[in-house]
Amino acid sequence: MEKKISYVLFVTFFIISALVMIEAQGNLCRDGLGTCEDCDQKCKTKYGPSGQGNCDRSVGVALCTCFYPCSPPSPPSTAHLQQWNYSMH
């Protein structure tokens, strides 16, 4: 029982550490990738080398979650401003 508690605490600490490290890098997105088999590799294959797969066993079923940098949002369209500018001439 004591080993199980130690293991759960270690996994929880690892996941929290990984999340803090990833969040420090900026906007984060996440994607559930199913079972934990080759979790980190599945994540890197889908989202590139900056993706980090983490296996969460706290819910009873081991599930892989991929954390990756979100692409920056697109700048707002200025088409309406250009149209307004043309109508002024």
C-alpha positions as CSV (number, residue, x, y, z in Angstrom):
1,M,0.0,0.0,0.0
2,E,2.8,2.4,0.9
3,K,4.5,1.7,-2.5
4,K,1.3,2.5,-4.3
5,I,0.9,5.8,-2.5
6,S,4.5,6.7,-3.3
7,Y,4.0,5.8,-6.9
8,V,0.8,7.9,-7.2
9,L,2.6,10.9,-5.6
10,F,5.5,10.5,-7.9
11,V,3.3,10.4,-11.0
12,T,1.3,13.4,-9.8
13,F,4.4,15.4,-9.1
14,F,5.8,14.5,-12.6
15,I,2.6,15.6,-14.3
16,I,2.4,18.9,-12.4
17,S,6.0,19.6,-13.1
18,A,5.5,18.9,-16.8
19,L,2.4,21.2,-16.9
20,V,4.2,24.0,-15.2
21,M,7.2,23.7,-17.6
22,I,4.9,23.7,-20.6
23,E,2.7,26.6,-19.4
24,A,5.8,28.7,-18.9
25,Q,6.4,28.5,-22.6
26,G,3.2,30.4,-23.6
27,N,-0.2,29.4,-25.0
28,L,-0.9,25.7,-24.6
29,C,-3.3,23.4,-26.2
30,R,-3.9,19.8,-25.3
31,D,-5.2,16.8,-27.1
32,G,-6.3,13.4,-25.7
33,L,-4.5,10.7,-27.6
34,G,-6.1,7.6,-26.1
35,T,-4.1,5.0,-24.3
36,C,-0.6,5.6,-23.0
37,E,1.2,3.3,-25.3
38,D,4.0,5.3,-26.9
39,C,2.4,8.5,-25.5
40,D,5.2,10.9,-26.0
41,Q,6.1,9.6,-29.4
42,K,2.4,9.8,-30.6
43,C,2.4,13.4,-29.4
44,K,5.6,14.4,-31.1
45,T,4.5,12.7,-34.3
46,K,1.2,14.6,-34.4
47,Y,2.4,18.0,-33.1
48,G,6.1,18.1,-33.7
49,P,9.1,18.1,-31.4
50,S,7.7,20.7,-29.0
51,G,4.8,18.5,-28.1
52,Q,5.0,16.6,-24.8
53,G,2.9,13.5,-24.1
54,N,1.9,12.8,-20.5
55,C,0.3,9.6,-19.3
56,D,-2.3,10.1,-16.6
57,R,-3.1,7.0,-14.6
58,S,-5.0,8.8,-11.8
59,V,-8.4,8.1,-13.3
60,G,-8.0,4.3,-13.3
61,V,-7.4,4.0,-17.0
62,A,-4.1,5.2,-18.3
63,L,-4.8,8.0,-20.8
64,C,-2.3,10.0,-22.9
65,T,-2.6,13.7,-23.0
66,C,-0.5,15.7,-25.5
67,F,0.4,19.3,-24.6
68,Y,1.7,21.5,-27.4
69,P,2.1,25.2,-28.2
70,C,-1.0,26.7,-29.8
71,S,-0.5,28.7,-32.9
72,P,-0.8,32.4,-32.3
73,P,-4.2,33.8,-33.1
74,S,-4.7,35.3,-36.6
75,P,-4.6,39.1,-36.6
76,P,-8.0,40.7,-37.1
77,S,-9.1,41.4,-40.6
78,T,-8.7,45.0,-41.8
79,A,-10.8,44.5,-45.0
80,H,-13.6,46.7,-43.6
81,L,-11.1,49.5,-42.9
82,Q,-9.7,49.3,-46.5
83,Q,-13.2,49.5,-47.9
84,W,-13.9,52.5,-45.7
85,N,-10.7,54.1,-46.9
86,Y,-11.5,53.6,-50.6
87,S,-15.0,55.2,-50.1
88,M,-13.4,58.3,-48.7
89,H,-11.6,59.1,-52.0
